[in-house]
């Protein structure tokens, strides 16, 4: 949410070729508590100033020598992605109001200035502008997180499925809708659990925790190559590996057992030189089928 303090600290630019108007508007705004106010009487400098300072509100006179307010708004559109320009136009000509709104202005104030009108319209404009920027930042963050999630999920899928998905350009755009399934008559699942890991996390700082996880992931990766693993990935403290899912593997139980021994060896070697003595719990299970299903914006592996 946008607080009153956020609004009062917003960046404002006053643009008018009449010094008296500039001084009057500055006095009105500062009297209301606004703290970041810049002004110029040279309309040709507006875009340069906005490019540097990223104003939240521009109070812009329409009738100015050289470059008028309409030309300024056209130039501002090139700087604002999406075409949203935070302009509150100043005009004494009622006929100019509609044209200004069509040109991209969000509101207007009339000359001669009325204190209540100036402050109310400025406040409303700033509130909308700051909300717009907040929603834009939120959307960009969500979009970035979705891309990361998509990339992580593709990484942990078996190679045969991941390769099929990566061949679809729509997957990268997050609009994939096709179902992709694969099943196997029999697979072996290996479970390896670091005992009391939650307690370990609570007693270790972030730097130590990341160091331990990185080292364990590195050790598991080296051992994975010796076990004939198809794909290995880590997410947090979870380690995922697939053996021979690209093609049926008859000795999958034997390979999974070897992998279990490799994991035990990796942890034992870690414990030899570390003061953090980790303990493992290992489990094996044989299932009749494994299938992977991919659909719009979601990737699910069911075992």
C-alpha positions in Angstrom: 0.0 0.0 0.0 1.1 3.6 -0.7 1.4 5.6 2.5 0.9 9.4 2.9 4.7 9.6 3.5 5.4 8.0 0.2 3.2 10.5 -1.6 4.9 13.5 0.2 8.3 12.2 -0.7 7.4 11.6 -4.4 9.5 13.5 -7.0 7.7 16.4 -8.7 8.7 18.6 -11.6 7.0 22.0 -12.2 7.3 23.3 -15.8 6.1 26.8 -16.7 7.7 29.6 -18.6 6.4 32.2 -16.1 8.6 32.5 -13.0 5.6 33.7 -10.9 3.6 30.6 -11.7 6.6 28.3 -10.8 7.2 30.0 -7.5 3.5 29.9 -6.6 3.1 26.2 -7.4 6.3 25.4 -5.5 5.0 27.4 -2.5 1.7 25.5 -2.6 3.3 22.1 -2.7 6.0 22.8 -0.1 3.3 24.2 2.2 1.4 20.9 1.9 4.5 18.9 2.9 6.0 17.8 -0.4 9.7 17.5 0.0 11.2 16.7 -3.5 10.2 19.5 -5.9 12.2 20.6 -9.0 11.3 23.2 -11.5 12.3 24.5 -14.9 11.1 27.3 -17.3 12.8 25.6 -20.3 10.4 23.1 -21.8 13.2 21.6 -23.9 14.9 20.2 -20.8 11.9 18.3 -19.5 12.7 15.0 -21.1 16.3 15.1 -20.1 15.4 15.9 -16.5 12.8 13.1 -16.4 15.3 10.6 -17.9 17.7 11.4 -15.0 15.2 11.8 -12.1 12.2 9.7 -13.1 9.6 12.1 -11.7 6.4 10.7 -10.2 4.5 13.9 -11.3 5.1 16.6 -13.9 3.0 19.7 -13.7 3.2 20.9 -17.2 2.1 24.3 -18.7 0.7 23.9 -22.2 1.4 27.3 -23.7 5.2 27.9 -23.7 7.6 29.3 -26.3 9.7 27.0 -28.4 8.4 23.6 -27.4 4.8 23.7 -26.1 3.3 21.2 -23.6 1.8 19.0 -26.3 5.2 18.4 -27.9 6.7 17.7 -24.5 4.1 15.0 -23.9 4.8 13.4 -27.2 8.5 13.2 -26.4 7.8 11.9 -22.9 6.0 8.9 -24.4 9.2 7.7 -25.8 10.7 7.5 -22.3 7.8 5.8 -20.6 7.3 2.2 -21.4 3.6 1.4 -21.9 2.9 5.1 -22.8 1.9 6.1 -19.2 3.2 9.7 -18.7 2.6 11.2 -15.2 1.6 14.6 -16.5 -0.8 17.1 -14.8 -1.3 19.8 -17.4 -1.7 23.5 -16.5 -4.0 25.5 -18.8 -6.1 28.6 -18.8 -7.9 27.5 -22.1 -10.8 25.1 -21.5 -10.6 24.1 -25.2 -7.1 22.6 -24.5 -8.3 20.2 -21.8 -9.7 17.5 -24.0 -6.8 17.7 -26.4 -4.4 17.4 -23.5 -6.1 14.3 -22.2 -6.0 12.7 -25.7 -2.3 13.5 -25.9 -1.7 11.5 -22.7 -2.2 13.9 -19.8 -3.8 12.2 -16.8 -5.5 15.3 -15.4 -5.4 19.1 -15.5 -5.4 22.2 -13.2 -6.8 25.5 -14.3 -5.4 29.0 -14.2 -5.7 31.0 -12.1 -4.6 28.4 -9.5 -7.0 27.3 -6.8 -5.0 25.9 -3.8 -7.5 23.2 -2.9 -7.7 22.0 -6.5 -4.0 22.0 -7.1 -3.3 19.9 -3.9 -6.2 17.5 -4.4 -5.4 16.8 -8.1 -1.6 16.5 -7.3 -2.3 14.1 -4.4 -4.7 11.9 -6.5 -2.3 11.8 -9.4 0.7 10.8 -7.2 -1.3 8.1 -5.5 -2.3 6.5 -8.8 1.2 6.9 -10.2 2.9 5.2 -7.2 0.3 2.4 -7.2 1.0 1.9 -10.9 4.8 1.6 -10.3 4.2 -0.7 -7.4 2.0 -3.0 -9.4 4.6 -2.9 -12.2 7.4 -4.0 -9.9 5.2 -6.7 -8.4 4.4 -8.1 -11.9 8.0 -8.1 -12.9 9.0 -9.9 -9.8 6.3 -12.5 -10.3 7.3 -13.0 -13.9 11.0 -13.4 -13.0 10.1 -15.9 -10.3 8.0 -17.9 -12.8 10.9 -18.0 -15.2 13.2 -19.3 -12.5 10.6 -21.9 -11.4 10.2 -23.0 -15.0 13.9 -23.4 -15.5 14.3 -25.3 -12.3 11.5 -27.7 -13.1 12.9 -28.4 -16.6 16.3 -29.1 -15.0 14.9 -31.8 -12.7 12.9 -33.6 -15.3 14.3 -36.8 -16.9 16.4 -35.9 -19.9 14.0 -37.4 -22.4 11.1 -35.2 -21.2 13.3 -32.1 -20.8 14.6 -32.3 -24.3 11.1 -32.6 -25.7 9.9 -29.6 -23.7 12.8 -27.5 -24.6 12.0 -28.0 -28.3 8.8 -26.1 -27.8 9.3 -22.3 -28.0 6.0 -21.8 -26.2 7.3 -23.4 -23.1 9.7 -20.5 -22.6 6.8 -18.1 -22.9 4.9 -19.9 -20.2 2.0 -20.9 -22.4 2.6 -24.6 -22.9 -0.6 -26.7 -22.9 0.4 -30.1 -24.4 0.4 -33.2 -22.1 3.7 -35.1 -22.2 3.7 -38.5 -20.5 6.1 -41.4 -20.2 5.8 -44.6 -18.2 7.9 -47.5 -17.3 7.0 -51.1 -16.3 9.2 -51.0 -13.2 11.5 -48.4 -11.6 13.5 -48.2 -8.4 13.2 -45.1 -6.2 16.1 -44.2 -3.9 15.4 -42.0 -0.8 18.2 -40.5 1.1 17.5 -38.3 4.1 19.9 -36.3 6.2 18.7 -36.9 9.7 17.9 -33.9 12.0 18.5 -31.5 9.1 16.1 -29.0 10.4 17.9 -28.8 13.7 21.2 -28.4 11.9 19.8 -25.5 9.9 18.6 -23.8 13.0 22.1 -23.9 14.5 24.0 -22.8 11.4 24.2 -19.4 9.8 23.4 -18.9 6.2 27.0 -18.9 5.0 27.8 -22.2 6.8 24.5 -23.8 5.5 25.2 -22.8 1.9 28.7 -24.0 2.2 27.6 -27.4 3.4 24.9 -27.8 0.8 27.2 -26.7 -2.0 29.9 -29.2 -0.9 27.4 -32.0 -0.6 25.9 -31.2 -4.0 29.4 -31.3 -5.5 30.2 -34.6 -3.9 26.9 -36.1 -5.0 27.5 -34.8 -8.5 31.0 -36.5 -8.7 29.6 -39.8 -7.4 26.6 -39.5 -9.8 28.8 -39.7 -12.8 30.3 -43.0 -11.5 26.8 -44.4 -11.0 25.7 -43.9 -14.6 23.2 -41.1 -13.7 21.2 -39.5 -16.4 20.6 -36.2 -14.6 21.4 -34.8 -11.2 20.1 -31.6 -9.8 19.8 -30.0 -6.3 17.1 -27.6 -5.1 17.7 -26.4 -1.6 18.6 -29.5 0.5 16.8 -31.8 -2.0 18.8 -33.9 -4.3 17.2 -35.4 -7.4 18.7 -38.0 -9.7 17.4 -40.2 -12.5 19.2 -43.3 -13.8 18.6 -44.4 -17.4 15.1 -43.0 -17.8 15.8 -42.3 -21.4 15.7 -46.0 -22.1 14.5 -49.0 -20.1 17.3 -50.2 -17.7 17.1 -53.8 -16.6 19.5 -53.4 -13.7 17.9 -50.3 -12.3 17.7 -51.8 -8.8 21.5 -52.6 -8.8 22.3 -49.1 -10.1 20.1 -47.5 -7.4 21.9 -49.6 -4.8 25.2 -48.5 -6.0 24.1 -44.9 -5.9 23.0 -45.4 -2.3 26.5 -46.6 -1.4 28.0 -43.6 -3.3 25.9 -41.2 -1.3 26.9 -42.9 2.0 30.6 -42.6 0.9 30.2 -39.0 0.0 28.7 -38.2 3.4 31.4 -40.2 5.2 34.2 -38.3 3.4 32.5 -35.0 4.3 32.3 -36.0 7.9 36.1 -36.8 7.9 37.1 -33.2 7.6 34.0 -31.4 8.9 32.9 -30.6 12.5 29.3 -31.1 11.3 28.8 -34.9 11.5 25.9 -35.7 9.2 23.8 -38.9 9.4 21.9 -40.5 6.6 18.8 -42.6 6.3 18.5 -44.6 3.1 15.5 -46.3 1.6 14.7 -48.1 -1.7 11.3 -48.8 -3.2 10.3 -50.6 -6.4 7.2 -49.3 -8.3 5.2 -50.5 -11.2 5.2 -47.2 -13.1 6.6 -43.7 -13.2 4.9 -41.0 -15.3 5.7 -37.4 -15.9 2.9 -35.0 -16.9 3.5 -31.5 -18.1 0.7 -29.0 -18.6 0.1 -25.2 -18.7 2.4 -23.4 -16.2 2.9 -26.5 -14.2 5.2 -29.5 -14.3 4.4 -32.5 -12.1 6.3 -35.7 -11.7 4.2 -38.6 -10.3 5.9 -41.7 -9.0 
